[in-house]
């Protein structure tokens, strides 16, 4: 079956599902395969649940062969279909990638743009080879803008996404020490994330660039259209103001925004806020809408969330962690006002040969500040000789945490997604 014919079917049944547990009547079921599953084996189940058609790449036995569409490779077909759908639009498509902050930046940009335009965006962090095509295929005919998040852990990944997402605008939040196992080095990270810039450079694109970072200035050379933001020498200038809990941003340089009080924790969110302002102003969102959108935005999903439990204040930043974001979070926590500070840190994943060294660097940083207590959890943290309490996993740390009678304390809970550090708060102690 060719893509044009499949697209006609998709237009009749525009809801796509890859998991029979979430399937609704009338969905198209794409039978994807992975290391531990084979969607082809669920074709009959999908039909029983009301799937309009099942797209498969193996022989399957069902009682409704008329509902089976056989293709050579289901994943490739899903991506091709997404690309074909993308080409039906002549609206701006904004791609966002980076080592840290891309999901928060995407959410902030979406909040700003959707105040004035019908804007579609990546749900959660569905930012991989399956999530991006699914995001594209959810974009409806009423779309005026689309914001697509792109994650990557190896070279050529972003380049592949760009082939079918075809961004007209792009933004790299930063290039830090993330996914070193796949990229090999920070230079590899820059090359991999820079594939977005390469695409924009070759397709008369526009980039929004954090001008404070010299490496982004260098990487963005030759892109036809640049919009710059930062704390100095940029078109949009801003700075973080000293405040007790939440980030306040002072905007300088010829606009009416002046001061924005966010619900984000940590000065490291300043570039994310400036990016959203820069994008909003480029698309002529009124300043008052930019300001109100950013001030109303509340982080969720364990990203820089400020949680109050009785007399305790907890910064939960457990969605992900790498050396760059861990260092920023610890330093921010060390410098904000507050007594009885407790660090509860989960190990960092996907660092390859650099992992032990990077975990030791975090321990060295911890030692530069005074804390009431430090808890290290799992991975390479437990392999190192650190003068702190250690646990094998977050459930053990949770047991310790629930046995404490913490009052008037400030806690930072952070770790890689695989550590599931948010479990510490599943059944919080009542104080």
C-alpha positions as CSV (number, residue, x, y, z in Angstrom):
1,X,0.0,0.0,0.0
2,X,1.4,3.4,-1.0
3,X,1.5,6.4,1.3
4,X,-1.1,8.4,-0.7
5,X,-3.7,5.6,-0.3
6,X,-2.9,5.2,3.4
7,X,-3.2,8.9,3.9
8,X,-6.8,8.8,2.4
9,X,-7.6,6.2,5.1
10,X,-6.0,8.3,7.8
11,X,-8.1,11.2,6.7
12,X,-11.2,9.1,7.4
13,X,-9.8,7.7,10.7
14,X,-7.3,10.4,12.0
15,X,-6.8,8.9,15.4
16,X,-3.7,6.6,15.7
17,X,-2.8,4.2,18.4
18,X,0.2,1.9,19.0
19,X,-1.0,0.3,22.2
20,X,-4.1,-1.8,22.3
21,X,-4.6,-1.0,26.0
22,X,-5.4,2.6,25.0
23,X,-7.2,1.8,21.7
24,X,-10.6,3.3,21.0
25,X,-13.1,2.3,18.4
26,X,-12.3,3.8,15.0
27,X,-8.5,4.1,15.7
28,X,-5.9,3.1,13.3
29,X,-3.6,0.5,15.0
30,X,0.0,0.6,14.0
31,X,1.6,-2.7,15.0
32,X,5.1,-1.5,16.1
33,X,7.8,-3.8,17.2
34,X,10.3,-3.4,20.0
35,X,12.9,-5.3,22.0
36,X,10.2,-6.9,24.2
37,X,7.0,-6.7,22.2
38,X,5.6,-7.4,18.7
39,X,2.5,-5.4,17.9
40,X,1.7,-7.7,15.0
41,X,0.6,-10.3,17.6
42,X,-2.1,-7.9,18.9
43,X,-3.8,-7.3,15.5
44,X,-6.9,-9.5,16.3
45,X,-7.2,-7.9,19.7
46,X,-7.1,-4.4,18.1
47,X,-9.9,-5.5,15.7
48,X,-12.0,-6.9,18.6
49,X,-11.6,-3.5,20.3
50,X,-12.9,-1.7,17.2
51,X,-9.8,-0.6,15.3
52,X,-10.8,0.7,11.8
53,X,-7.6,-0.9,10.3
54,X,-4.4,-2.6,11.6
55,X,-1.2,-1.7,9.9
56,X,1.2,-4.7,10.1
57,X,4.4,-5.9,8.6
58,X,4.1,-9.6,9.3
59,X,1.6,-12.3,8.3
60,X,-1.3,-12.2,10.9
61,X,-4.3,-14.4,11.3
62,X,-7.6,-12.6,12.0
63,X,-11.3,-13.0,11.4
64,X,-11.3,-9.7,9.5
65,X,-8.5,-9.8,6.9
66,X,-10.3,-6.8,5.2
67,X,-9.1,-4.7,8.2
68,X,-5.4,-5.7,7.8
69,X,-3.1,-3.4,5.8
70,X,0.3,-5.0,5.2
71,X,3.4,-2.8,4.7
72,X,7.1,-3.5,4.6
73,X,8.0,-1.8,7.9
74,X,5.4,-0.3,10.3
75,X,7.7,2.2,11.9
76,X,9.0,3.5,8.6
77,X,5.4,3.8,7.4
78,X,4.3,5.7,10.5
79,X,7.1,8.2,9.9
80,X,6.4,8.4,6.2
81,X,2.7,9.1,6.9
82,X,3.7,11.8,9.4
83,X,5.9,13.4,6.8
84,X,3.2,13.3,4.2
85,X,0.8,14.9,6.6
86,X,3.3,17.6,7.6
87,X,3.7,18.5,3.9
88,X,0.0,19.4,3.8
89,X,0.7,22.5,6.0
90,X,2.3,25.8,5.1
91,X,2.4,27.0,8.8
92,X,5.5,27.6,10.9
93,X,6.9,24.4,12.5
94,X,9.2,25.2,15.5
95,X,11.6,22.4,16.5
96,X,13.2,22.4,20.0
97,X,16.1,20.3,21.1
98,X,18.9,20.5,23.7
99,X,20.5,18.7,26.6
100,X,18.5,20.4,29.4
101,X,15.3,22.3,29.6
102,X,13.8,21.5,26.2
103,X,10.4,20.2,27.6
104,X,10.0,23.2,29.9
105,X,11.0,25.5,27.1
106,X,8.5,23.8,24.8
107,X,5.7,24.1,27.4
108,X,6.5,27.8,27.9
109,X,6.6,28.5,24.2
110,X,3.3,26.7,23.7
111,X,1.7,28.6,26.6
112,X,2.7,31.9,25.0
113,X,1.8,31.0,21.4
114,X,-1.5,29.4,22.3
115,X,-2.6,32.6,23.9
116,X,-2.9,34.0,20.3
117,X,-2.8,31.1,17.9
118,X,-4.2,27.6,17.5
119,X,-0.9,25.9,18.4
120,X,-0.3,22.2,18.5
121,X,2.7,20.7,20.4
122,X,4.3,17.6,21.7
123,X,2.4,16.0,24.5
124,X,4.6,15.4,27.6
125,X,8.0,14.4,26.2
126,X,6.9,12.2,23.3
127,X,10.0,13.4,21.5
128,X,11.5,10.3,19.9
129,X,11.2,8.3,16.7
130,X,7.7,7.2,17.6
131,X,6.5,10.2,19.6
132,X,7.4,12.8,16.9
133,X,5.4,11.2,14.1
134,X,2.5,10.7,16.5
135,X,2.7,14.3,17.4
136,X,2.7,15.4,13.8
137,X,-0.3,13.2,13.0
138,X,-2.4,14.8,15.8
139,X,-2.1,18.2,14.1
140,X,-5.5,19.2,12.6
141,X,-6.4,21.5,9.7
142,X,-7.1,24.4,12.0
143,X,-3.4,24.6,13.1
144,X,-1.7,28.0,12.9
145,X,1.6,26.9,14.5
146,X,3.2,23.7,15.6
147,X,5.9,23.2,18.3
148,X,7.8,19.9,18.1
149,X,10.2,18.7,20.8
150,X,13.1,16.5,19.6
151,X,15.1,14.3,22.0
152,X,18.2,12.5,20.9
153,X,20.9,10.3,22.3
154,X,23.0,9.6,19.2
155,X,24.2,11.2,16.0
156,X,22.0,11.5,12.9
157,X,18.8,11.2,15.1
158,X,17.8,14.9,14.9
159,X,18.7,14.9,11.2
160,X,16.3,12.1,10.7
161,X,13.5,13.8,12.6
162,X,14.0,17.0,10.5
163,X,13.5,15.0,7.3
164,X,9.8,14.4,8.1
165,X,9.0,17.2,10.6
166,X,10.6,19.8,8.2
167,X,11.0,22.6,10.8
168,X,10.9,26.2,9.5
169,X,12.1,27.6,12.9
170,X,14.3,26.0,15.6
171,X,15.8,26.4,19.0
172,X,18.6,24.5,20.8
173,X,18.3,25.2,24.5
174,X,21.9,24.2,25.3
175,X,24.5,21.4,24.7
176,X,25.6,19.8,28.0
177,X,26.8,16.5,29.4
178,X,23.8,14.4,28.5
179,X,23.7,11.0,26.8
180,X,27.5,10.8,26.6
181,X,27.2,7.1,26.1
182,X,25.6,7.6,22.7
183,X,27.2,10.9,21.6
184,X,30.7,10.0,23.0
185,X,31.6,13.5,24.1
186,X,30.3,17.0,24.6
187,X,31.6,17.7,21.0
188,X,29.4,14.8,19.9
189,X,26.5,16.3,21.7
190,X,27.0,19.6,19.9
191,X,27.3,17.9,16.6
192,X,24.1,15.9,17.2
193,X,22.0,18.7,18.5
194,X,23.5,20.9,15.8
195,X,21.8,18.8,13.1
196,X,18.8,21.0,13.7
197,X,20.8,24.1,12.8
198,X,22.2,22.2,9.8
199,X,18.7,21.7,8.5
200,X,17.6,25.3,9.1
201,X,20.8,26.5,7.4
202,X,20.0,24.4,4.3
203,X,16.3,25.4,4.2
204,X,16.2,29.1,4.7
205,X,15.2,28.6,8.3
206,X,15.1,30.8,11.4
207,X,16.8,30.1,14.7
208,X,16.3,31.5,18.2
209,X,19.7,31.5,19.8
210,X,20.8,31.9,23.4
211,X,23.6,34.4,22.7
212,X,25.3,33.9,26.1
213,X,26.6,30.5,24.9
214,X,29.6,31.1,22.7
215,X,29.3,27.5,21.3
216,X,25.7,28.3,20.1
217,X,26.9,31.5,18.5
218,X,29.5,29.5,16.6
219,X,27.1,26.7,15.7
220,X,24.4,29.0,14.4
221,X,26.7,30.8,11.9
222,X,25.3,30.8,8.4
223,X,21.6,30.3,9.4
224,X,19.7,32.8,7.2
225,X,17.6,34.3,10.0
226,X,18.7,34.6,13.7
227,X,16.8,36.0,16.7
228,X,19.0,36.3,19.8
229,X,18.2,36.4,23.5
230,X,20.4,36.4,26.6
231,X,21.8,38.5,29.4
232,X,24.1,40.6,27.2
233,X,24.7,41.6,23.5
234,X,21.4,40.1,22.4
235,X,18.2,41.4,20.8
236,X,16.2,40.4,23.8
237,X,17.9,41.0,27.1
238,X,16.9,39.7,30.5
239,X,18.2,38.8,33.9
240,X,17.1,36.8,37.0
241,X,16.2,38.9,40.0
242,X,17.0,37.7,43.5
243,X,13.9,36.2,45.0
244,X,13.1,33.6,47.7
245,X,11.5,30.7,45.9
246,X,10.4,31.4,42.3
247,X,12.3,32.8,39.4
248,X,11.6,36.5,38.7
249,X,12.8,37.8,35.3
250,X,13.7,41.4,34.6
251,X,13.5,42.3,30.9
252,X,15.6,45.1,29.5
253,X,15.9,46.5,26.0
254,X,12.9,48.4,24.6
255,X,9.7,46.5,25.4
256,X,6.9,46.7,27.9
257,X,7.3,43.4,29.7
258,X,9.6,44.8,32.4
259,X,9.2,42.1,35.2
260,X,7.8,38.6,35.0
261,X,7.1,36.6,38.1
262,X,7.1,32.9,37.2
263,X,6.2,29.7,39.1
264,X,9.5,28.1,38.1
265,X,12.2,27.3,40.6
266,X,15.8,28.1,39.8
267,X,17.7,30.7,37.9
268,X,18.7,28.0,35.4
269,X,15.2,28.5,34.0
270,X,16.0,32.0,32.8
271,X,17.1,31.0,29.3
272,X,13.8,29.0,28.9
273,X,11.7,32.0,29.8
274,X,13.8,34.3,27.5
275,X,13.3,31.8,24.7
276,X,9.6,31.8,25.1
277,X,9.5,35.6,25.1
278,X,11.7,35.8,22.0
279,X,9.5,33.3,20.1
280,X,6.3,35.1,21.3
281,X,7.6,38.5,20.2
282,X,8.7,37.2,16.8
283,X,5.2,35.9,16.2
284,X,3.8,39.2,17.4
285,X,2.0,37.9,20.5
286,X,1.1,41.0,22.5
287,X,3.5,41.7,25.5
288,X,0.6,41.5,28.0
289,X,-0.3,38.0,26.7
290,X,3.3,36.9,26.9
291,X,3.6,38.1,30.5
292,X,0.3,36.6,31.7
293,X,1.0,33.2,29.9
294,X,4.4,32.9,31.6
295,X,3.1,34.0,35.0
296,X,0.2,31.5,34.8
297,X,2.4,28.5,33.7
298,X,2.7,25.9,36.4
299,X,5.4,23.2,36.0
300,X,4.3,19.6,36.4
301,X,5.7,16.1,35.7
302,X,8.4,16.5,38.5
303,X,10.1,19.4,36.6
304,X,11.3,22.1,39.0
305,X,8.1,21.7,41.0
306,X,7.9,23.5,44.4
307,X,5.9,21.3,46.8
308,X,5.0,22.3,50.3
309,X,4.4,19.5,52.8
310,X,3.5,20.9,56.2
311,X,6.4,23.1,57.2
312,X,8.8,21.6,54.6
313,X,9.5,22.9,51.1
314,X,10.5,20.5,48.5
315,X,12.0,21.2,45.0
316,X,11.1,18.1,43.0
317,X,13.2,18.0,39.8
318,X,13.1,14.2,39.2
319,X,12.2,14.1,35.6
320,X,15.7,13.8,34.4
321,X,19.3,14.5,35.3
322,X,22.7,14.8,33.7
323,X,25.9,16.4,35.0
324,X,25.0,19.9,33.6
325,X,21.4,20.0,35.0
326,X,22.5,18.4,38.3
327,X,25.2,21.0,38.9
328,X,22.8,23.8,38.1
329,X,20.2,22.5,40.4
330,X,22.6,22.0,43.3
331,X,24.2,25.4,43.0
332,X,20.8,27.1,42.7
333,X,19.6,25.2,45.8
334,X,22.7,26.2,47.7
335,X,22.2,29.9,47.0
336,X,18.5,30.3,47.6
337,X,17.5,31.4,51.2
338,X,16.5,28.7,53.6
339,X,17.6,26.6,56.6
340,X,17.9,22.9,57.1
341,X,18.8,22.0,53.5
342,X,18.7,18.4,52.5
343,X,19.9,17.0,49.2
344,X,18.4,13.7,48.0
345,X,20.0,12.9,44.6
346,X,19.5,9.9,42.3
347,X,22.2,8.7,40.0
348,X,22.6,9.9,36.4
349,X,22.1,7.6,33.5
350,X,23.6,7.1,30.0
351,X,27.0,8.6,30.8
352,X,29.1,5.7,29.5
353,X,32.8,5.7,30.4
354,X,32.5,9.1,31.9
355,X,29.9,8.0,34.5
356,X,32.1,7.4,37.6
357,X,34.1,10.6,37.0
358,X,30.9,12.7,36.5
359,X,29.3,11.3,39.7
360,X,32.5,12.1,41.6
361,X,32.4,15.6,40.3
362,X,28.9,16.0,41.7
363,X,30.1,14.7,45.1
364,X,33.0,17.2,45.0
365,X,30.5,20.0,44.3
366,X,28.3,18.9,47.2
367,X,31.3,19.1,49.5
368,X,31.7,22.8,48.7
369,X,28.5,23.7,50.5
370,X,26.9,23.1,53.9
371,X,23.9,20.8,54.2
372,X,21.8,19.4,57.0
373,X,21.9,16.0,55.2
374,X,22.8,14.5,51.9
375,X,21.3,11.3,50.5
376,X,22.7,9.6,47.4
377,X,20.7,6.9,45.6
378,X,21.6,4.1,43.2
379,X,23.9,3.7,40.2
380,X,27.4,5.0,40.4
381,X,26.7,7.0,43.5
382,X,26.8,3.9,45.6
383,X,30.1,2.7,44.0
384,X,32.0,5.8,45.2
385,X,33.4,6.5,48.6
386,X,31.3,9.5,49.7
387,X,30.8,10.7,53.3
388,X,27.0,10.6,52.8
389,X,24.1,8.3,53.4
390,X,23.6,6.1,50.4
391,X,20.7,3.8,49.3
392,X,20.5,1.3,46.4
393,X,17.2,2.6,45.1
394,X,14.4,5.2,45.6
395,X,12.2,2.8,47.6
396,X,14.9,2.4,50.2
397,X,15.4,6.2,50.3
398,X,11.6,6.6,50.7
399,X,11.7,4.3,53.7
400,X,14.4,6.5,55.3
401,X,12.5,9.7,54.4
402,X,9.3,8.5,55.9
403,X,11.0,7.6,59.2
404,X,12.3,11.2,59.6
405,X,10.3,13.8,61.4
406,X,11.4,16.7,59.2
407,X,10.2,20.1,60.1
408,X,11.0,23.5,58.6
409,X,13.3,21.8,56.1
410,X,14.2,22.6,52.5
411,X,14.7,19.6,50.2
412,X,16.0,19.1,46.7
413,X,15.0,15.8,45.1
414,X,16.6,15.1,41.7
415,X,17.7,12.2,39.6
416,X,17.5,10.5,36.2
417,X,14.2,9.2,35.1
418,X,15.3,5.6,35.6
419,X,15.8,6.3,39.3
420,X,12.1,7.3,39.8
421,X,13.0,9.7,42.7
422,X,9.4,11.1,42.8
423,X,8.5,7.8,44.6
424,X,9.8,9.3,47.8
425,X,6.7,11.5,47.8
426,X,4.2,8.8,46.9
427,X,2.8,8.5,50.4
428,X,4.3,11.6,52.1
429,X,4.8,11.8,55.8
430,X,2.3,14.2,57.5
431,X,4.2,17.0,59.3
